[in-house]
Amino acid sequence: MYWGKIIGTLAGLAMRNPWAALAGFVLGHQFDRGFADRFRQFEKQGADLPRVSENFVRALFQAMGHLAKVDGRVSEDEIRSARMVMHRLSLNPAQVRRAISCFEAGKQPGFPLQKNMRELRRVSARSASERQTFVRLLLEVVLAKDHLKKEERALIWKICTALEIGRVELAQLEAMIRAQKGFKRSPAGDVDAVRVQRAYDTLGVTQESSNDEVKKAYRRLMNKSHPDKISGSNPGAEVIAEAERRTREVRSAYEMLKARRSIR
């Protein structure tokens, strides 16, 4: 990671001051080192998310709705990303309906975002990791679009201020999410997307299916395909081999989706 050092040094040089250039290099180095450490942790955690409270979920989707609407229009990409967050948080159908209602409430004119963020900070998101998770999930939705408008950036910074997230920390979170988006658009990301879609097809579900639906599909197929389930009919060797192959395929597909969607 070296972009921080480059940008910091160039910013210092633009001031026509060698000491400013040196300071920019040092600050850039700190950013790069912090970014690299965070990205490794980000990659290690993958899609895994901690359990969160109802207050956290309510505030999260209200803030998502408010952010999505601040530029005047909620995009299909933002809606799709918000749905994926619901899946990753393992919300049940009733919780999904409440999350959608919160999203809609956040879109309304005059929504008291700052008051809600202060309340969240007071009663729910006390730990630094919870506050980081909150901002990270917001960014995943708002960065579903290619460009952020100034109103959106201003609003994100207000949220970060209320949750005591600094500018460097915010920049690192944004950079990590953009790096992941870049990977998904790369040839390697295309291959990964094909593997994920194949896993959905294997289980007979879609990306829009809930986590409960994915689990039910997996259990149904395992109950149908597992060699132990057909042993009573004295099947031939080829039938057993096919059942074993199918069982491995179903289990592999489920393990992939379980990790991607944080299915518990």
C-alpha positions in Angstrom: 0.0 0.0 0.0 1.7 3.2 -1.1 -1.0 5.7 -2.3 -1.1 7.5 1.0 2.6 8.3 0.8 2.3 9.5 -2.8 -0.7 11.7 -2.1 0.7 13.1 1.1 4.0 14.0 -0.5 2.3 15.6 -3.5 0.1 17.6 -1.2 3.1 18.8 0.7 5.0 19.7 -2.5 2.0 21.7 -3.7 2.6 24.0 -0.7 6.2 24.6 -1.9 7.5 23.6 1.4 9.9 20.7 1.9 8.9 20.2 5.5 5.3 20.0 4.5 6.2 17.4 1.9 8.1 15.4 4.6 5.1 15.7 6.9 2.8 14.6 4.1 5.0 11.6 3.4 4.9 10.6 7.2 1.2 11.0 7.4 0.7 9.1 4.2 2.9 6.3 5.5 0.8 6.1 8.7 -2.4 5.9 6.5 -0.9 3.2 4.3 0.2 1.1 7.3 -3.2 1.5 9.0 -5.0 0.7 5.7 -3.0 -2.4 5.1 -3.6 -3.7 8.7 -7.3 -2.9 8.4 -7.6 -4.5 5.0 -6.0 -7.8 6.2 -8.5 -7.8 9.1 -11.3 -6.9 6.7 -10.4 -9.8 4.4 -10.0 -12.2 7.4 -13.5 -11.3 8.7 -15.0 -11.6 5.2 -18.7 -11.1 5.3 -18.9 -12.1 8.9 -20.9 -9.6 11.0 -21.4 -9.5 14.8 -24.8 -9.8 16.4 -26.4 -6.4 16.7 -29.3 -5.0 18.7 -32.7 -4.0 17.4 -31.8 -0.4 18.2 -28.7 -0.8 16.0 -30.7 -2.3 13.1 -33.4 0.4 13.4 -30.9 3.3 13.4 -28.8 1.6 10.6 -31.7 1.3 8.1 -33.1 4.7 9.0 -29.7 6.3 8.2 -29.5 4.2 5.0 -32.8 5.5 3.8 -31.8 9.1 4.7 -28.5 8.8 2.9 -30.0 7.2 -0.1 -32.6 9.9 -0.5 -30.4 12.9 0.2 -29.4 13.3 -3.5 -33.1 13.2 -4.5 -33.3 9.7 -5.8 -32.9 6.2 -4.3 -31.1 4.0 -6.9 -31.7 0.3 -7.6 -28.1 -0.4 -6.6 -28.7 1.2 -3.2 -31.9 -0.8 -2.7 -30.1 -4.0 -3.7 -27.2 -3.3 -1.4 -29.5 -2.6 1.5 -31.2 -5.9 0.9 -27.8 -7.7 1.0 -27.1 -6.1 4.3 -30.4 -7.4 5.6 -29.3 -10.9 4.5 -25.8 -10.6 6.1 -27.4 -9.5 9.4 -29.5 -12.7 9.3 -32.7 -10.8 9.7 -35.8 -12.9 9.8 -38.9 -12.0 7.7 -40.5 -9.9 10.4 -37.2 -8.1 11.0 -36.8 -7.5 7.3 -40.2 -5.8 7.2 -39.2 -3.6 10.1 -35.9 -2.7 8.4 -37.8 -1.7 5.2 -40.1 0.5 7.3 -37.1 2.1 8.9 -35.5 2.7 5.5 -38.7 4.4 4.4 -38.9 6.5 7.5 -35.4 7.7 7.0 -36.3 9.0 3.5 -39.0 11.3 4.9 -38.3 15.1 4.9 -37.2 16.4 8.3 -36.0 13.0 9.6 -34.0 13.8 12.8 -30.8 11.9 11.8 -28.4 13.7 14.2 -30.7 13.1 17.2 -31.0 9.4 16.3 -27.2 9.0 15.9 -26.6 10.6 19.3 -29.1 8.2 20.8 -27.5 5.2 19.1 -24.1 6.3 20.4 -25.5 6.5 23.9 -27.5 3.2 24.2 -26.3 0.8 21.5 -23.1 1.5 19.6 -20.8 2.1 22.6 -17.9 0.0 21.4 -15.6 1.2 18.7 -16.1 -2.0 16.7 -19.9 -1.5 16.6 -19.5 2.1 15.5 -17.1 1.0 12.7 -19.5 -1.8 11.6 -22.3 0.8 11.5 -20.4 3.2 9.2 -19.0 0.3 7.1 -22.5 -1.0 6.3 -23.7 2.5 5.5 -20.8 3.0 3.1 -21.4 -0.4 1.5 -24.9 0.9 0.5 -24.0 4.5 -0.5 -20.9 3.4 -2.4 -23.0 1.0 -4.5 -23.1 4.1 -6.8 -20.0 5.1 -8.7 -19.8 8.7 -7.4 -20.8 10.4 -4.1 -22.3 13.8 -4.2 -21.2 16.5 -1.8 -24.5 16.3 0.1 -23.9 12.6 0.7 -20.3 13.2 1.9 -21.4 15.9 4.2 -24.0 13.7 5.7 -21.7 10.8 6.1 -19.2 13.0 8.0 -22.0 14.2 10.3 -22.8 10.6 11.1 -19.1 9.9 11.7 -18.8 12.9 14.0 -21.8 11.8 16.1 -20.3 8.3 16.3 -16.7 9.5 17.0 -15.2 8.1 13.8 -12.3 10.2 12.6 -11.5 11.3 9.0 -8.6 8.9 8.6 -10.7 6.0 9.9 -13.5 7.0 7.5 -11.0 7.2 4.6 -9.7 3.8 5.3 -13.1 2.2 5.5 -14.1 3.9 2.2 -10.8 2.8 0.5 -11.3 -0.9 1.6 -14.9 -1.0 0.3 -13.8 0.6 -3.0 -10.9 -1.9 -3.2 -13.4 -4.8 -2.8 -15.6 -3.2 -5.5 -12.6 -3.0 -7.8 -11.9 -6.7 -7.2 -15.5 -7.6 -8.1 -15.2 -5.8 -11.4 -11.8 -7.5 -12.2 -11.4 -10.8 -14.2 -10.8 -12.5 -10.8 -13.9 -10.9 -9.5 -15.9 -12.2 -12.5 -14.7 -15.7 -11.8 -15.7 -15.3 -8.1 -19.2 -14.0 -9.1 -19.7 -17.1 -11.4 -18.7 -19.4 -8.5 -21.2 -17.7 -6.2 -24.0 -17.8 -8.8 -23.3 -21.5 -9.3 -23.7 -22.0 -5.6 -27.1 -20.4 -5.6 -28.1 -22.5 -8.6 -26.9 -25.7 -6.9 -29.2 -25.0 -3.9 -32.0 -23.8 -6.2 -32.3 -20.3 -4.6 -31.5 -16.8 -5.7 -29.5 -13.9 -4.3 -32.8 -12.4 -3.2 -33.7 -15.5 -1.1 -33.5 -15.0 2.7 -31.0 -16.8 4.8 -33.7 -19.0 6.2 -34.7 -20.0 2.6 -31.0 -20.8 1.9 -30.8 -23.0 5.0 -34.1 -24.8 4.2 -33.0 -25.5 0.6 -29.7 -26.9 1.9 -31.3 -29.2 4.4 -33.9 -30.4 1.9 -31.2 -31.3 -0.7 -29.0 -33.0 1.9 -32.0 -35.0 3.1 -32.6 -36.0 -0.5 -29.1 -36.6 -1.7 -27.1 -38.0 1.2 -26.0 -41.6 0.6 -27.3 -42.7 4.0 -30.8 -41.7 2.9 -30.8 -44.1 -0.1 -28.9 -47.0 1.5 -32.1 -48.8 2.5 -33.0 -49.5 -1.2 -29.7 -51.3 -1.8 -28.5 -49.0 -4.6 -25.7 -49.9 -7.0 -22.2 -48.5 -6.8 -22.8 -45.9 -9.5 -25.9 -44.6 -7.7 -24.0 -44.3 -4.4 -21.1 -42.5 -6.1 -23.5 -40.0 -7.7 -25.2 -39.4 -4.3 -21.8 -38.8 -2.7 -20.8 -36.3 -5.5 -24.1 -34.5 -5.2 -23.8 -34.3 -1.4 -20.3 -32.8 -1.7 -21.6 -30.3 -4.3 -24.5 -29.2 -2.1 -22.3 -28.9 1.0 -19.7 -26.9 -0.8 -22.3 -24.5 -2.2 -23.9 -24.0 1.2 -20.5 -23.4 2.9 -19.7 -20.7 0.4 -23.0 -18.9 0.8 -22.9 -19.4 4.5 -19.6 -17.5 4.7 -20.7 -14.8 2.2 -24.0 -14.1 3.9 -22.9 -14.7 7.5 -25.6 -17.4 7.9 -25.6 -18.6 11.5 
